[in-house]
Amino acid sequence: MGTWGARKLARIVVHTRQVLAIELLEAGQGIDFRRPLTSSTRVERVHSHLREKVARLAGDRLMAGDIAVAAGLVDGLGQLALADRVG
């Protein structure tokens, strides 16, 4: 059962990262829609980093590539957001 549980956990981690990536993309779009308003320094830092890697969604397009890129960013963006707290 331990091996089966570990394999299942690995799939759960992958799926969770994909869900977080989709949420990140949605949040980025929301921030873009609310421009010229700005958010906190941390949120703006994460948004800027996201936009360096993934373009704003301006029309219909296949999102699989964007989701894959955002999923790769998920771990590092949490550390980027908290970078000014570490001292």
C-alpha positions as CSV (number, residue, x, y, z in Angstrom):
1,M,0.0,0.0,0.0
2,G,2.9,2.4,0.7
3,T,4.1,2.4,-2.9
4,W,0.6,2.8,-4.3
5,G,0.0,5.7,-1.9
6,A,3.2,7.4,-3.0
7,R,2.4,7.1,-6.7
8,K,-1.1,8.5,-6.0
9,L,0.4,11.4,-4.0
10,A,2.7,12.2,-6.9
11,R,-0.2,12.4,-9.3
12,I,-2.1,14.6,-6.8
13,V,0.9,17.0,-6.6
14,V,1.1,17.3,-10.4
15,H,-2.7,18.0,-10.6
16,T,-2.5,20.5,-7.7
17,R,0.4,22.4,-9.5
18,Q,-1.8,22.5,-12.6
19,V,-4.7,23.9,-10.7
20,L,-2.5,26.6,-9.1
21,A,-1.1,27.4,-12.5
22,I,-4.6,28.0,-13.9
23,E,-5.5,30.2,-10.9
24,L,-2.3,32.1,-11.4
25,L,-3.2,32.8,-15.0
26,E,-6.7,33.8,-14.0
27,A,-5.4,36.2,-11.4
28,G,-3.0,37.7,-13.9
29,Q,-5.8,38.4,-16.3
30,G,-7.8,39.9,-13.5
31,I,-5.0,42.3,-12.7
32,D,-4.6,43.2,-16.4
33,F,-8.4,44.0,-16.6
34,R,-8.1,46.3,-13.6
35,R,-5.3,48.4,-15.0
36,P,-4.3,51.2,-14.4
37,L,-5.0,50.3,-10.8
38,T,-2.1,48.6,-9.0
39,S,-1.8,46.1,-6.2
40,S,0.8,45.5,-3.5
41,T,4.5,45.4,-4.3
42,R,4.6,41.6,-3.9
43,V,1.6,41.0,-6.1
44,E,3.0,43.3,-8.8
45,R,6.3,41.5,-8.6
46,V,4.7,38.1,-9.2
47,H,2.5,39.5,-12.0
48,S,5.5,41.1,-13.7
49,H,7.4,37.8,-13.5
50,L,4.4,35.9,-14.9
51,R,4.0,38.4,-17.8
52,E,7.7,37.9,-18.7
53,K,6.9,34.2,-19.4
54,V,3.3,34.2,-20.4
55,A,1.6,36.9,-22.6
56,R,-1.8,38.4,-21.6
57,L,-4.7,36.5,-23.1
58,A,-6.1,38.9,-25.7
59,G,-8.3,36.4,-27.6
60,D,-9.0,32.7,-28.0
61,R,-6.0,30.5,-28.1
62,L,-4.9,27.1,-26.8
63,M,-3.9,27.4,-23.2
64,A,-2.0,24.2,-22.7
65,G,1.3,25.8,-23.3
66,D,0.5,28.7,-20.9
67,I,-0.6,26.3,-18.2
68,A,2.6,24.3,-18.6
69,V,4.8,27.4,-18.3
70,A,2.8,28.7,-15.3
71,A,3.0,25.3,-13.6
72,G,6.7,25.6,-13.9
73,L,6.6,29.0,-12.2
74,V,4.3,28.0,-9.3
75,D,7.0,26.9,-6.8
76,G,9.3,29.9,-7.5
77,L,6.7,32.5,-7.4
78,G,5.8,31.9,-3.8
79,Q,9.5,32.5,-2.9
80,L,9.6,35.6,-5.1
81,A,6.5,37.0,-3.4
82,L,8.1,36.6,0.0
83,A,11.6,37.6,-1.0
84,D,11.5,41.0,0.9
85,R,10.4,39.2,4.1
86,V,13.6,37.1,4.3
87,G,16.3,39.1,5.9
